[in-house]
Amino acid sequence: MDIQHETRGAGGAFVMGEGADRAELTYGPSARADTVVFDHTFVPRHLRGRGIAEALLERAVAHARERTLRVVPACSYVARVFDRSPERYADVDARAA
């Protein structure tokens, strides 16, 4: 899966596809300089169930780890994944701090 990173002001997005096939995970700044907020994940209905949201999340988490950032999982999908595998995301989950 070809995932691109887009900068959007102080935040950004990890995106895949174009037009009606565009999926994304967006993030923005938080009050703390060492923390970002993963605020929204969207995969078009016709592409769901293919692991796209998971791939976007893994790329976004890798981005956070590379920059030693903590993540506030404001997006319900991200929070659910973090909650299901706390040991996998403990190093980036800002709720664990």
C-alpha positions in Angstrom: 0.0 0.0 0.0 1.4 3.3 -1.0 0.9 5.7 1.9 1.9 9.4 1.5 2.4 11.9 4.3 0.9 15.4 3.8 1.7 18.4 6.0 -1.3 20.5 6.8 -0.4 23.6 8.9 0.7 22.4 12.3 -0.7 18.9 11.6 -0.9 16.5 8.7 -2.3 13.3 7.3 -1.3 10.0 6.1 -3.2 9.3 2.9 -3.7 6.5 0.4 -5.6 6.7 -2.9 -7.3 9.6 -4.7 -10.8 10.9 -5.2 -13.5 8.4 -4.1 -10.8 5.9 -3.2 -9.0 8.3 -0.8 -8.4 7.0 2.8 -6.7 9.1 5.5 -5.6 9.4 9.1 -5.3 13.0 10.2 -3.4 14.4 13.1 -2.8 17.8 14.7 -0.8 19.4 17.5 -1.6 19.2 21.1 -0.9 21.5 24.0 2.4 19.7 24.7 5.2 20.0 22.2 6.1 16.3 22.5 2.5 15.1 21.8 0.2 14.9 18.7 -3.5 14.1 18.4 -4.6 11.4 16.0 -8.1 12.9 15.4 -9.7 11.2 12.5 -9.5 8.0 10.4 -11.5 7.6 7.2 -11.7 4.7 4.7 -14.4 4.8 2.0 -17.1 2.2 2.6 -16.3 0.3 -0.5 -12.6 -0.2 0.6 -13.3 -1.2 4.3 -12.2 -4.6 5.5 -8.9 -4.6 3.6 -6.6 -3.4 6.4 -6.3 0.1 5.1 -7.1 1.9 8.4 -4.6 -0.4 10.2 -1.9 0.4 7.6 -2.5 4.1 7.9 -2.3 3.8 11.7 0.9 1.8 11.6 2.6 4.4 9.4 1.4 7.2 11.6 2.6 5.5 14.7 6.0 4.9 13.0 6.1 8.6 12.2 5.4 9.4 15.9 8.1 7.0 17.1 10.7 8.4 14.7 10.1 11.8 16.2 9.8 10.6 19.8 6.2 11.8 20.0 3.4 10.6 22.2 -0.1 10.2 20.7 -3.5 11.2 22.0 -5.9 8.8 20.4 -8.9 11.2 19.9 -10.1 9.1 17.0 -12.4 6.3 18.1 -10.7 3.8 15.7 -7.2 4.7 17.0 -8.4 4.5 20.7 -9.9 1.1 20.0 -6.7 -0.3 18.5 -4.6 1.1 21.3 -6.9 -0.4 23.9 -6.9 -3.8 22.2 -3.1 -3.9 22.2 -1.8 -1.7 25.0 1.6 -3.4 25.1 2.1 -2.7 21.4 1.4 1.0 21.7 2.4 1.8 25.3 5.5 3.7 24.1 3.4 6.2 22.2 0.1 6.3 24.0 -0.1 9.6 25.8 -2.9 8.2 28.1 -0.3 5.8 29.5 2.0 8.6 30.7 
